[in-house]
Amino acid sequence: MNSVSAALRDKSRKNHSAILQAIGRTGQQVAADCIGTSVSTVSRWQSSDGTAMGLEQIATLLAAIGLKVVPVEMKCFPAHEVAALFTLAKAHLARAQNVESMLNFEE
């Protein structure tokens, strides 16, 4: 990863960490069973020395193509939509004098 930019290296490191944490939570055996492979294969992916495609290389590939690893329970929203909602909420809260006025939409 010597020719990889610092930003890409950081994203790759975060992806790799998320993958390792998920395998740690789930367990190698469960992960291996889910994809129809052996525990030793999952272990080799985790400890790849760069001579074969391992989790670190996959994490870098994901970062390079603009993807990131997040837990399944996370929800992702486009930043511009969140910014719009924040602006609307901020404007509405700025007009509110108290709870009753905040809930009165007739203004």
N, CA and C atoms as a LAMMPS dump frame, in Angstrom:
ITEM: TIMESTEP
0
ITEM: NUMBER OF ATOMS
321
ITEM: BOX BOUNDS ff ff ff
-5.0000000000000000e+02 5.0000000000000000e+02
-5.0000000000000000e+02 5.0000000000000000e+02
-5.0000000000000000e+02 5.0000000000000000e+02
ITEM: ATOMS id mol type element x y z
1 1 1 N 0.815 -1.191 0
2 1 2 C 0 0 0
3 1 3 C 0.863 1.262 0
4 2 1 N 2.079 1.203 -0.443
5 2 2 C 2.98 2.35 -0.405
6 2 3 C 2.511 3.493 -1.275
7 3 1 N 1.919 3.204 -2.44
8 3 2 C 1.502 4.258 -3.355
9 3 3 C 0.077 4.738 -3.099
10 4 1 N -0.511 4.319 -2.02
11 4 2 C -1.88 4.687 -1.677
12 4 3 C -1.865 6.013 -0.921
13 5 1 N -2.801 6.907 -1.254
14 5 2 C -2.862 8.202 -0.593
15 5 3 C -3.185 8.03 0.893
16 6 1 N -2.864 9.052 1.67
17 6 2 C -3.123 8.999 3.111
18 6 3 C -4.62 8.87 3.389
19 7 1 N -5.45 9.584 2.623
20 7 2 C -6.906 9.516 2.825
21 7 3 C -7.427 8.116 2.525
22 8 1 N -6.961 7.53 1.433
23 8 2 C -7.392 6.181 1.075
24 8 3 C -6.884 5.168 2.099
25 9 1 N -5.667 5.369 2.581
26 9 2 C -5.101 4.477 3.597
27 9 3 C -5.943 4.528 4.879
28 10 1 N -6.399 5.734 5.256
29 10 2 C -7.227 5.883 6.447
30 10 3 C -8.576 5.188 6.263
31 11 1 N -9.207 5.378 5.107
32 11 2 C -10.49 4.72 4.833
33 11 3 C -10.321 3.203 4.819
34 12 1 N -9.224 2.745 4.241
35 12 2 C -8.937 1.317 4.174
36 12 3 C -8.757 0.743 5.574
37 13 1 N -8.026 1.464 6.427
38 13 2 C -7.794 1.025 7.797
39 13 3 C -9.111 0.907 8.554
40 14 1 N -10.011 1.879 8.361
41 14 2 C -11.325 1.837 9.028
42 14 3 C -12.149 0.65 8.523
43 15 1 N -12.134 0.412 7.209
44 15 2 C -12.836 -0.742 6.653
45 15 3 C -12.292 -2.043 7.239
46 16 1 N -10.968 -2.157 7.251
47 16 2 C -10.309 -3.369 7.736
48 16 3 C -10.654 -3.593 9.205
49 17 1 N -10.622 -2.534 9.984
50 17 2 C -10.957 -2.632 11.404
51 17 3 C -12.409 -3.082 11.599
52 18 1 N -13.326 -2.523 10.812
53 18 2 C -14.741 -2.899 10.917
54 18 3 C -14.947 -4.375 10.565
55 19 1 N -14.245 -4.846 9.547
56 19 2 C -14.354 -6.254 9.144
57 19 3 C -13.823 -7.165 10.254
58 20 1 N -12.648 -6.822 10.793
59 20 2 C -12.065 -7.647 11.853
60 20 3 C -12.935 -7.655 13.109
61 21 1 N -13.487 -6.505 13.459
62 21 2 C -14.368 -6.439 14.629
63 21 3 C -15.618 -7.291 14.419
64 22 1 N -16.172 -7.245 13.208
65 22 2 C -17.372 -8.036 12.92
66 22 3 C -17.067 -9.531 12.991
67 23 1 N -15.928 -9.938 12.465
68 23 2 C -15.541 -11.355 12.559
69 23 3 C -15.316 -11.719 14.019
70 24 1 N -14.734 -10.803 14.781
71 24 2 C -14.52 -11.056 16.199
72 24 3 C -15.824 -11.235 16.957
73 25 1 N -16.815 -10.395 16.638
74 25 2 C -18.122 -10.508 17.292
75 25 3 C -18.842 -11.777 16.875
76 26 1 N -18.79 -12.08 15.595
77 26 2 C -19.522 -13.214 15.041
78 26 3 C -18.808 -14.533 15.305
79 27 1 N -17.496 -14.501 15.174
80 27 2 C -16.682 -15.702 15.316
81 27 3 C -16.302 -16.259 13.955
82 28 1 N -15.094 -16.765 13.859
83 28 2 C -14.609 -17.306 12.587
84 28 3 C -15.458 -18.474 12.107
85 29 1 N -15.879 -19.323 13.021
86 29 2 C -16.656 -20.506 12.629
87 29 3 C -17.976 -20.111 11.991
88 30 1 N -18.684 -19.181 12.607
89 30 2 C -19.974 -18.731 12.059
90 30 3 C -19.751 -18.056 10.703
91 31 1 N -18.734 -17.196 10.621
92 31 2 C -18.439 -16.521 9.357
93 31 3 C -18.115 -17.541 8.265
94 32 1 N -17.301 -18.519 8.594
95 32 2 C -16.926 -19.552 7.623
96 32 3 C -18.142 -20.359 7.194
97 33 1 N -18.97 -20.758 8.152
98 33 2 C -20.175 -21.539 7.838
99 33 3 C -21.115 -20.764 6.921
100 34 1 N -21.263 -19.467 7.172
101 34 2 C -22.184 -18.641 6.372
102 34 3 C -21.774 -18.546 4.908
103 35 1 N -20.48 -18.605 4.656
104 35 2 C -20.033 -18.487 3.259
105 35 3 C -19.534 -19.807 2.686
106 36 1 N -19.724 -20.873 3.433
107 36 2 C -19.388 -22.198 2.922
108 36 3 C -17.904 -22.453 2.769
109 37 1 N -17.122 -21.971 3.717
110 37 2 C -15.683 -22.219 3.669
111 37 3 C -15.216 -22.681 5.044
112 38 1 N -13.931 -22.89 5.183
113 38 2 C -13.392 -23.393 6.447
114 38 3 C -12.906 -22.244 7.33
115 39 1 N -12.782 -22.556 8.612
116 39 2 C -12.246 -21.581 9.564
117 39 3 C -10.815 -21.219 9.186
118 40 1 N -10.06 -22.179 8.709
119 40 2 C -8.669 -21.893 8.343
120 40 3 C -8.592 -20.911 7.179
121 41 1 N -9.55 -20.963 6.266
122 41 2 C -9.58 -20.004 5.16
123 41 3 C -9.846 -18.598 5.686
124 42 1 N -10.82 -18.473 6.567
125 42 2 C -11.119 -17.158 7.155
126 42 3 C -9.897 -16.652 7.917
127 43 1 N -9.24 -17.528 8.642
128 43 2 C -8.039 -17.156 9.389
129 43 3 C -6.928 -16.677 8.45
130 44 1 N -6.755 -17.363 7.321
131 44 2 C -5.74 -16.948 6.337
132 44 3 C -6.068 -15.571 5.777
133 45 1 N -7.348 -15.317 5.495
134 45 2 C -7.751 -13.999 4.996
135 45 3 C -7.403 -12.916 6.011
136 46 1 N -7.634 -13.231 7.301
137 46 2 C -7.366 -12.257 8.352
138 46 3 C -5.88 -11.955 8.495
139 47 1 N -5.049 -12.944 8.288
140 47 2 C -3.615 -12.764 8.521
141 47 3 C -2.804 -12.737 7.233
142 48 1 N -3.424 -12.395 6.114
143 48 2 C -2.73 -12.362 4.826
144 48 3 C -1.504 -11.46 4.905
145 49 1 N -0.42 -11.937 4.338
146 49 2 C 0.834 -11.164 4.364
147 49 3 C 1.012 -10.313 3.106
148 50 1 N -0.031 -10.184 2.309
149 50 2 C 0.058 -9.38 1.096
150 50 3 C 0.371 -10.187 -0.148
151 51 1 N 0.745 -11.458 0.012
152 51 2 C 1.048 -12.278 -1.157
153 51 3 C -0.222 -12.821 -1.804
154 52 1 N -1.302 -12.851 -1.047
155 52 2 C -2.591 -13.295 -1.581
156 52 3 C -3.634 -12.273 -1.161
157 53 1 N -4.779 -12.312 -1.819
158 53 2 C -5.857 -11.381 -1.482
159 53 3 C -6.368 -11.694 -0.083
160 54 1 N -6.164 -10.766 0.835
161 54 2 C -6.638 -10.924 2.206
162 54 3 C -7.605 -9.811 2.546
163 55 1 N -8.045 -9.79 3.787
164 55 2 C -9.017 -8.784 4.208
165 55 3 C -8.474 -7.366 4.077
166 56 1 N -7.197 -7.178 4.334
167 56 2 C -6.615 -5.841 4.221
168 56 3 C -6.691 -5.331 2.782
169 57 1 N -6.401 -6.203 1.82
170 57 2 C -6.482 -5.811 0.412
171 57 3 C -7.93 -5.57 0
172 58 1 N -8.844 -6.371 0.505
173 58 2 C -10.267 -6.179 0.202
174 58 3 C -10.742 -4.852 0.788
175 59 1 N -10.302 -4.546 2.006
176 59 2 C -10.669 -3.276 2.638
177 59 3 C -10.157 -2.095 1.811
178 60 1 N -8.952 -2.212 1.274
179 60 2 C -8.394 -1.156 0.428
180 60 3 C -9.165 -1.044 -0.873
181 61 1 N -9.513 -2.171 -1.468
182 61 2 C -10.307 -2.161 -2.696
183 61 3 C -11.645 -1.461 -2.457
184 62 1 N -12.317 -1.799 -1.371
185 62 2 C -13.599 -1.159 -1.061
186 62 3 C -13.439 0.355 -0.932
187 63 1 N -12.399 0.785 -0.23
188 63 2 C -12.147 2.217 -0.072
189 63 3 C -11.847 2.87 -1.42
190 64 1 N -11.079 2.195 -2.244
191 64 2 C -10.688 2.752 -3.543
192 64 3 C -11.879 2.935 -4.479
193 65 1 N -12.888 2.087 -4.355
194 65 2 C -14.058 2.21 -5.241
195 65 3 C -15.208 2.965 -4.577
196 66 1 N -14.887 3.618 -3.447
197 66 2 C -15.86 4.504 -2.823
198 66 3 C -16.862 3.835 -1.899
199 67 1 N -16.529 2.658 -1.388
200 67 2 C -17.424 1.963 -0.461
201 67 3 C -16.814 1.928 0.926
202 68 1 N -17.678 1.797 1.943
203 68 2 C -17.181 1.629 3.296
204 68 3 C -17.987 0.552 3.994
205 69 1 N -17.375 -0.028 4.996
206 69 2 C -17.989 -1.107 5.753
207 69 3 C -18.664 -0.497 6.977
208 70 1 N -19.95 -0.786 7.132
209 70 2 C -20.694 -0.32 8.31
210 70 3 C -21.545 -1.476 8.824
211 71 1 N -21.849 -1.465 10.114
212 71 2 C -22.719 -2.525 10.649
213 71 3 C -24.086 -2.506 9.972
214 72 1 N -24.716 -3.65 9.871
215 72 2 C -25.982 -3.8 9.162
216 72 3 C -27.093 -2.961 9.783
217 73 1 N -27.015 -2.695 11.091
218 73 2 C -28.073 -1.907 11.721
219 73 3 C -27.943 -0.408 11.448
220 74 1 N -26.853 0.029 10.85
221 74 2 C -26.665 1.441 10.529
222 74 3 C -27.51 1.814 9.313
223 75 1 N -27.967 3.05 9.311
224 75 2 C -28.709 3.592 8.18
225 75 3 C -27.878 4.714 7.578
226 76 1 N -27.799 4.748 6.282
227 76 2 C -27.001 5.769 5.605
228 76 3 C -27.928 6.691 4.82
229 77 1 N -27.679 7.984 4.934
230 77 2 C -28.474 8.978 4.244
231 77 3 C -27.54 9.94 3.531
232 78 1 N -27.933 10.421 2.353
233 78 2 C -27.098 11.397 1.651
234 78 3 C -26.912 12.653 2.499
235 79 1 N -25.71 13.182 2.525
236 79 2 C -25.389 14.345 3.35
237 79 3 C -26.283 15.539 3.019
238 80 1 N -26.603 15.745 1.733
239 80 2 C -27.421 16.907 1.374
240 80 3 C -28.841 16.793 1.934
241 81 1 N -29.361 15.572 2.072
242 81 2 C -30.688 15.393 2.662
243 81 3 C -30.661 15.665 4.162
244 82 1 N -29.639 15.213 4.828
245 82 2 C -29.5 15.463 6.26
246 82 3 C -29.338 16.965 6.5
247 83 1 N -28.545 17.626 5.651
248 83 2 C -28.358 19.077 5.784
249 83 3 C -29.685 19.812 5.605
250 84 1 N -30.497 19.381 4.651
251 84 2 C -31.801 20.026 4.423
252 84 3 C -32.709 19.833 5.633
253 85 1 N -32.763 18.64 6.171
254 85 2 C -33.581 18.378 7.355
255 85 3 C -33.096 19.193 8.55
256 86 1 N -31.79 19.295 8.706
257 86 2 C -31.219 20.076 9.797
258 86 3 C -31.608 21.542 9.661
259 87 1 N -31.548 22.07 8.444
260 87 2 C -31.916 23.466 8.198
261 87 3 C -33.378 23.711 8.538
262 88 1 N -34.259 22.82 8.109
263 88 2 C -35.682 22.957 8.412
264 88 3 C -35.948 22.868 9.916
265 89 1 N -35.322 21.92 10.571
266 89 2 C -35.506 21.761 12.015
267 89 3 C -34.995 22.987 12.764
268 90 1 N -33.84 23.47 12.369
269 90 2 C -33.245 24.638 13.012
270 90 3 C -34.147 25.856 12.848
271 91 1 N -34.703 26.055 11.666
272 91 2 C -35.591 27.197 11.416
273 91 3 C -36.856 27.09 12.259
274 92 1 N -37.42 25.901 12.328
275 92 2 C -38.65 25.705 13.108
276 92 3 C -38.385 25.912 14.592
277 93 1 N -37.288 25.389 15.093
278 93 2 C -36.957 25.549 16.514
279 93 3 C -36.652 27.004 16.858
280 94 1 N -36.086 27.747 15.926
281 94 2 C -35.774 29.157 16.173
282 94 3 C -37.052 29.974 16.349
283 95 1 N -38.135 29.594 15.686
284 95 2 C -39.413 30.307 15.792
285 95 3 C -40.183 29.936 17.047
286 96 1 N -39.907 28.806 17.618
287 96 2 C -40.683 28.31 18.764
288 96 3 C -40.327 29.076 20.033
289 97 1 N -41.343 29.517 20.745
290 97 2 C -41.158 30.201 22.021
291 97 3 C -41.271 29.216 23.187
292 98 1 N -42.085 28.175 22.991
293 98 2 C -42.274 27.153 24.008
294 98 3 C -42.762 25.884 23.309
295 99 1 N -43.002 24.84 24.07
296 99 2 C -43.406 23.561 23.485
297 99 3 C -44.716 23.699 22.722
298 100 1 N -45.686 24.427 23.286
299 100 2 C -46.985 24.566 22.634
300 100 3 C -46.849 25.274 21.279
301 101 1 N -46.058 26.324 21.237
302 101 2 C -45.894 27.036 19.963
303 101 3 C -45.123 26.19 18.95
304 102 1 N -44.253 25.347 19.452
305 102 2 C -43.488 24.491 18.546
306 102 3 C -44.384 23.458 17.89
307 103 1 N -45.402 23.002 18.578
308 103 2 C -46.305 21.99 18.036
309 103 3 C -47.459 22.575 17.238
310 104 1 N -47.594 23.885 17.24
311 104 2 C -48.669 24.557 16.504
312 104 3 C -48.181 24.856 15.089
313 105 1 N -48.683 24.12 14.128
314 105 2 C -48.229 24.252 12.733
315 105 3 C -49.052 25.244 11.938
316 106 1 N -49.991 25.956 12.561
317 106 2 C -50.868 26.873 11.837
318 106 3 C -50.216 28.205 11.555
319 107 1 N -49.081 28.488 12.119
320 107 2 C -48.417 29.802 11.959
321 107 3 C -48.009 30.039 10.528
